[in-house]
Amino acid sequence: MTDRIHSINVVLEENTRVDDAEYILNAIRMIKGVIAADGNVADFESHMAESRARIDLHEKLFAVLRPPSGK
């Protein structure tokens, strides 16, 4: 017997206004088999996670671009 999926998460490229996201949610609701499609309002925790990821990416990028030490 194969595993069964009970839900699918969709992550938007950037935070979107609720009224603009309603078009996306309505399109998802029209897909056969979809019972519900709800949006999650961005909060402090998601902002903090994005900030940490951005800082981590900046540090890694600058580490690659930094000239080797000792030369």
N, CA, C and O atoms as CSV, one atom per row, in Angstrom:
chain,resi,resn,atom,element,x,y,z
A,1,MET,N,N,0.843,-1.178,0.000
A,1,MET,CA,C,0.000,0.000,0.000
A,1,MET,C,C,0.889,1.242,0.000
A,1,MET,O,O,1.873,1.304,0.737
A,2,THR,N,N,0.550,2.210,-0.808
A,2,THR,CA,C,1.351,3.423,-0.886
A,2,THR,C,C,0.896,4.439,0.160
A,2,THR,O,O,-0.237,4.396,0.639
A,3,ASP,N,N,1.806,5.357,0.504
A,3,ASP,CA,C,1.464,6.430,1.432
A,3,ASP,C,C,0.436,7.351,0.802
A,3,ASP,O,O,0.335,7.438,-0.422
A,4,ARG,N,N,-0.319,8.030,1.633
A,4,ARG,CA,C,-1.352,8.949,1.163
A,4,ARG,C,C,-1.076,10.343,1.706
A,4,ARG,O,O,-0.739,10.515,2.877
A,5,ILE,N,N,-1.224,11.330,0.838
A,5,ILE,CA,C,-1.025,12.728,1.222
A,5,ILE,C,C,-2.373,13.301,1.644
A,5,ILE,O,O,-3.371,13.135,0.943
A,6,HIS,N,N,-2.399,13.977,2.791
A,6,HIS,CA,C,-3.657,14.563,3.253
A,6,HIS,C,C,-3.692,16.079,3.100
A,6,HIS,O,O,-4.760,16.683,3.202
A,7,SER,N,N,-2.533,16.708,2.856
A,7,SER,CA,C,-2.532,18.154,2.672
A,7,SER,C,C,-1.296,18.576,1.897
A,7,SER,O,O,-0.302,17.852,1.839
A,8,ILE,N,N,-1.376,19.753,1.308
A,8,ILE,CA,C,-0.267,20.328,0.543
A,8,ILE,C,C,-0.078,21.758,1.021
A,8,ILE,O,O,-1.044,22.515,1.125
A,9,ASN,N,N,1.162,22.129,1.311
A,9,ASN,CA,C,1.472,23.505,1.702
A,9,ASN,C,C,2.018,24.255,0.502
A,9,ASN,O,O,2.809,23.716,-0.272
A,10,VAL,N,N,1.594,25.492,0.353
A,10,VAL,CA,C,2.065,26.351,-0.724
A,10,VAL,C,C,2.744,27.549,-0.071
A,10,VAL,O,O,2.168,28.183,0.813
A,11,VAL,N,N,3.961,27.861,-0.499
A,11,VAL,CA,C,4.679,29.011,0.028
A,11,VAL,C,C,4.756,30.063,-1.066
A,11,VAL,O,O,5.205,29.785,-2.178
A,12,LEU,N,N,4.318,31.268,-0.745
A,12,LEU,CA,C,4.332,32.358,-1.714
A,12,LEU,C,C,5.721,32.982,-1.781
A,12,LEU,O,O,6.466,32.978,-0.800
A,13,GLU,N,N,6.053,33.508,-2.930
A,13,GLU,CA,C,7.361,34.125,-3.159
A,13,GLU,C,C,7.598,35.288,-2.205
A,13,GLU,O,O,8.717,35.478,-1.729
A,14,GLU,N,N,6.576,36.052,-1.927
A,14,GLU,CA,C,6.691,37.166,-0.983
A,14,GLU,C,C,5.349,37.352,-0.291
A,14,GLU,O,O,4.326,36.857,-0.763
A,15,ASN,N,N,5.357,38.064,0.826
A,15,ASN,CA,C,4.112,38.336,1.533
A,15,ASN,C,C,3.177,39.099,0.601
A,15,ASN,O,O,3.583,40.039,-0.082
A,16,THR,N,N,1.927,38.676,0.590
A,16,THR,CA,C,0.933,39.220,-0.327
A,16,THR,C,C,-0.255,39.731,0.478
A,16,THR,O,O,-0.646,39.126,1.476
A,17,ARG,N,N,-0.816,40.835,0.040
A,17,ARG,CA,C,-1.993,41.375,0.725
A,17,ARG,C,C,-3.118,40.355,0.711
A,17,ARG,O,O,-3.263,39.591,-0.243
A,18,VAL,N,N,-3.911,40.346,1.771
A,18,VAL,CA,C,-4.995,39.378,1.906
A,18,VAL,C,C,-5.958,39.459,0.728
A,18,VAL,O,O,-6.368,38.426,0.198
A,19,ASP,N,N,-6.321,40.657,0.313
A,19,ASP,CA,C,-7.279,40.780,-0.787
A,19,ASP,C,C,-6.684,40.299,-2.117
A,19,ASP,O,O,-7.414,39.782,-2.963
A,20,ASP,N,N,-5.374,40.461,-2.310
A,20,ASP,CA,C,-4.730,39.954,-3.523
A,20,ASP,C,C,-4.581,38.430,-3.469
A,20,ASP,O,O,-4.706,37.755,-4.491
A,21,ALA,N,N,-4.317,37.900,-2.291
A,21,ALA,CA,C,-4.141,36.449,-2.139
A,21,ALA,C,C,-5.462,35.707,-2.298
A,21,ALA,O,O,-5.465,34.505,-2.565
A,22,GLU,N,N,-6.561,36.393,-2.141
A,22,GLU,CA,C,-7.868,35.741,-2.260
A,22,GLU,C,C,-8.056,35.121,-3.643
A,22,GLU,O,O,-8.705,34.082,-3.764
A,23,TYR,N,N,-7.499,35.741,-4.691
A,23,TYR,CA,C,-7.582,35.165,-6.042
A,23,TYR,C,C,-6.849,33.820,-6.106
A,23,TYR,O,O,-7.331,32.872,-6.725
A,24,ILE,N,N,-5.692,33.750,-5.464
A,24,ILE,CA,C,-4.918,32.507,-5.438
A,24,ILE,C,C,-5.682,31.438,-4.666
A,24,ILE,O,O,-5.802,30.299,-5.117
A,25,LEU,N,N,-6.195,31.817,-3.503
A,25,LEU,CA,C,-6.950,30.865,-2.673
A,25,LEU,C,C,-8.182,30.353,-3.417
A,25,LEU,O,O,-8.493,29.164,-3.359
A,26,ASN,N,N,-8.873,31.236,-4.107
A,26,ASN,CA,C,-10.058,30.808,-4.865
A,26,ASN,C,C,-9.679,29.843,-5.981
A,26,ASN,O,O,-10.407,28.886,-6.244
A,27,ALA,N,N,-8.554,30.082,-6.637
A,27,ALA,CA,C,-8.107,29.174,-7.700
A,27,ALA,C,C,-7.782,27.795,-7.122
A,27,ALA,O,O,-8.123,26.773,-7.717
A,28,ILE,N,N,-7.128,27.771,-5.974
A,28,ILE,CA,C,-6.797,26.489,-5.335
A,28,ILE,C,C,-8.073,25.770,-4.912
A,28,ILE,O,O,-8.167,24.549,-5.041
A,29,ARG,N,N,-9.046,26.508,-4.412
A,29,ARG,CA,C,-10.312,25.905,-3.982
A,29,ARG,C,C,-11.053,25.254,-5.141
A,29,ARG,O,O,-11.849,24.340,-4.926
A,30,MET,N,N,-10.804,25.712,-6.375
A,30,MET,CA,C,-11.486,25.155,-7.550
A,30,MET,C,C,-10.894,23.823,-7.997
A,30,MET,O,O,-11.494,23.130,-8.819
A,31,ILE,N,N,-9.727,23.452,-7.470
A,31,ILE,CA,C,-9.104,22.189,-7.856
A,31,ILE,C,C,-9.900,21.035,-7.259
A,31,ILE,O,O,-10.283,21.069,-6.090
A,32,LYS,N,N,-10.141,20.027,-8.068
A,32,LYS,CA,C,-10.911,18.863,-7.635
A,32,LYS,C,C,-10.258,18.224,-6.419
A,32,LYS,O,O,-9.047,18.001,-6.397
A,33,GLY,N,N,-11.057,17.935,-5.424
A,33,GLY,CA,C,-10.572,17.266,-4.224
A,33,GLY,C,C,-10.143,18.203,-3.107
A,33,GLY,O,O,-9.847,17.754,-2.000
A,34,VAL,N,N,-10.107,19.509,-3.388
A,34,VAL,CA,C,-9.709,20.467,-2.355
A,34,VAL,C,C,-10.926,20.786,-1.494
A,34,VAL,O,O,-11.963,21.208,-2.005
A,35,ILE,N,N,-10.793,20.582,-0.194
A,35,ILE,CA,C,-11.877,20.881,0.739
A,35,ILE,C,C,-11.735,22.304,1.267
A,35,ILE,O,O,-12.723,23.024,1.411
A,36,ALA,N,N,-10.499,22.701,1.553
A,36,ALA,CA,C,-10.276,24.035,2.119
A,36,ALA,C,C,-8.930,24.573,1.662
A,36,ALA,O,O,-7.973,23.825,1.465
A,37,ALA,N,N,-8.883,25.885,1.498
A,37,ALA,CA,C,-7.626,26.582,1.209
A,37,ALA,C,C,-7.665,27.865,2.022
A,37,ALA,O,O,-8.497,28.738,1.779
A,38,ASP,N,N,-6.769,27.974,2.981
A,38,ASP,CA,C,-6.746,29.123,3.871
A,38,ASP,C,C,-5.376,29.768,3.848
A,38,ASP,O,O,-4.366,29.095,3.642
A,39,GLY,N,N,-5.342,31.061,4.057
A,39,GLY,CA,C,-4.080,31.787,4.119
A,39,GLY,C,C,-3.587,31.900,5.552
A,39,GLY,O,O,-4.374,31.859,6.498
A,40,ASN,N,N,-2.282,32.043,5.700
A,40,ASN,CA,C,-1.679,32.269,7.006
A,40,ASN,C,C,-1.092,33.674,7.013
A,40,ASN,O,O,-0.254,34.009,6.175
A,41,VAL,N,N,-1.530,34.482,7.946
A,41,VAL,CA,C,-1.067,35.860,8.035
A,41,VAL,C,C,0.359,35.863,8.559
A,41,VAL,O,O,0.678,35.195,9.543
A,42,ALA,N,N,1.223,36.636,7.877
A,42,ALA,CA,C,2.620,36.752,8.304
A,42,ALA,C,C,2.659,37.369,9.698
A,42,ALA,O,O,1.978,38.356,9.975
A,43,ASP,N,N,3.462,36.776,10.564
A,43,ASP,CA,C,3.581,37.276,11.925
A,43,ASP,C,C,5.057,37.498,12.260
A,43,ASP,O,O,5.929,37.382,11.399
A,44,PHE,N,N,5.310,37.811,13.499
A,44,PHE,CA,C,6.672,38.110,13.925
A,44,PHE,C,C,7.599,36.907,13.727
A,44,PHE,O,O,8.752,37.077,13.333
A,45,GLU,N,N,7.112,35.707,13.994
A,45,GLU,CA,C,7.954,34.515,13.855
A,45,GLU,C,C,8.381,34.298,12.406
A,45,GLU,O,O,9.535,33.952,12.154
A,46,SER,N,N,7.474,34.494,11.452
A,46,SER,CA,C,7.857,34.319,10.049
A,46,SER,C,C,8.822,35.414,9.621
A,46,SER,O,O,9.748,35.159,8.851
A,47,HIS,N,N,8.614,36.636,10.116
A,47,HIS,CA,C,9.537,37.734,9.810
A,47,HIS,C,C,10.928,37.430,10.381
A,47,HIS,O,O,11.940,37.671,9.723
A,48,MET,N,N,10.968,36.905,11.594
A,48,MET,CA,C,12.241,36.576,12.233
A,48,MET,C,C,12.955,35.462,11.457
A,48,MET,O,O,14.169,35.530,11.264
A,49,ALA,N,N,12.232,34.462,11.020
A,49,ALA,CA,C,12.835,33.363,10.259
A,49,ALA,C,C,13.395,33.866,8.930
A,49,ALA,O,O,14.483,33.458,8.522
A,50,GLU,N,N,12.660,34.747,8.254
A,50,GLU,CA,C,13.146,35.317,6.994
A,50,GLU,C,C,14.408,36.150,7.227
A,50,GLU,O,O,15.353,36.089,6.441
A,51,SER,N,N,14.414,36.918,8.301
A,51,SER,CA,C,15.589,37.750,8.611
A,51,SER,C,C,16.808,36.889,8.896
A,51,SER,O,O,17.904,37.194,8.428
A,52,ARG,N,N,16.630,35.824,9.655
A,52,ARG,CA,C,17.749,34.924,9.959
A,52,ARG,C,C,18.271,34.253,8.694
A,52,ARG,O,O,19.481,34.119,8.514
A,53,ALA,N,N,17.377,33.837,7.829
A,53,ALA,CA,C,17.797,33.199,6.584
A,53,ALA,C,C,18.546,34.190,5.700
A,53,ALA,O,O,19.536,33.831,5.062
A,54,ARG,N,N,18.080,35.428,5.661
A,54,ARG,CA,C,18.742,36.461,4.861
A,54,ARG,C,C,20.144,36.747,5.392
A,54,ARG,O,O,21.090,36.860,4.612
A,55,ILE,N,N,20.285,36.865,6.712
A,55,ILE,CA,C,21.599,37.107,7.323
A,55,ILE,C,C,22.535,35.936,7.052
A,55,ILE,O,O,23.707,36.138,6.735
A,56,ASP,N,N,22.029,34.726,7.173
A,56,ASP,CA,C,22.840,33.534,6.913
A,56,ASP,C,C,23.327,33.521,5.465
A,56,ASP,O,O,24.484,33.196,5.201
A,57,LEU,N,N,22.455,33.870,4.538
A,57,LEU,CA,C,22.829,33.919,3.130
A,57,LEU,C,C,23.876,34.999,2.878
A,57,LEU,O,O,24.832,34.775,2.135
A,58,HIS,N,N,23.700,36.164,3.490
A,58,HIS,CA,C,24.686,37.248,3.341
A,58,HIS,C,C,26.051,36.808,3.857
A,58,HIS,O,O,27.067,37.043,3.202
A,59,GLU,N,N,26.082,36.172,5.023
A,59,GLU,CA,C,27.355,35.717,5.594
A,59,GLU,C,C,28.045,34.717,4.673
A,59,GLU,O,O,29.257,34.794,4.472
A,60,LYS,N,N,27.291,33.791,4.117
A,60,LYS,CA,C,27.876,32.794,3.225
A,60,LYS,C,C,28.372,33.432,1.929
A,60,LYS,O,O,29.430,33.064,1.419
A,61,LEU,N,N,27.617,34.377,1.400
A,61,LEU,CA,C,28.015,35.052,0.173
A,61,LEU,C,C,29.299,35.854,0.393
A,61,LEU,O,O,30.215,35.781,-0.426
A,62,PHE,N,N,29.378,36.616,1.483
A,62,PHE,CA,C,30.569,37.400,1.761
A,62,PHE,C,C,31.770,36.511,2.059
A,62,PHE,O,O,32.901,36.887,1.749
A,63,ALA,N,N,31.550,35.341,2.653
A,63,ALA,CA,C,32.649,34.409,2.905
A,63,ALA,C,C,33.253,33.927,1.583
A,63,ALA,O,O,34.464,33.733,1.483
A,64,VAL,N,N,32.413,33.738,0.582
A,64,VAL,CA,C,32.889,33.291,-0.734
A,64,VAL,C,C,33.635,34.428,-1.434
A,64,VAL,O,O,34.639,34.190,-2.105
A,65,LEU,N,N,33.149,35.653,-1.280
A,65,LEU,CA,C,33.735,36.789,-1.973
A,65,LEU,C,C,34.974,37.361,-1.271
A,65,LEU,O,O,35.774,38.057,-1.895
A,66,ARG,N,N,35.130,37.069,0.012
A,66,ARG,CA,C,36.255,37.597,0.780
A,66,ARG,C,C,37.553,36.960,0.284
A,66,ARG,O,O,37.611,35.751,0.063
A,67,PRO,N,N,38.606,37.788,0.107
A,67,PRO,CA,C,39.887,37.226,-0.323
A,67,PRO,C,C,40.453,36.320,0.759
A,67,PRO,O,O,40.224,36.551,1.946
A,68,PRO,N,N,41.194,35.288,0.355
A,68,PRO,CA,C,41.758,34.358,1.351
A,68,PRO,C,C,42.675,35.103,2.312
A,68,PRO,O,O,43.401,36.008,1.901
A,69,SER,N,N,42.647,34.733,3.576
A,69,SER,CA,C,43.506,35.386,4.561
A,69,SER,C,C,44.941,34.907,4.405
A,69,SER,O,O,45.188,33.789,3.954
A,70,GLY,N,N,45.884,35.764,4.781
A,70,GLY,CA,C,47.295,35.422,4.716
A,70,GLY,C,C,47.954,35.798,3.402
A,70,GLY,O,O,49.119,35.463,3.187
A,71,LYS,N,N,47.255,36.472,2.532
A,71,LYS,CA,C,47.860,36.882,1.265
A,71,LYS,C,C,47.882,38.367,1.131
A,71,LYS,O,O,48.358,38.889,0.123
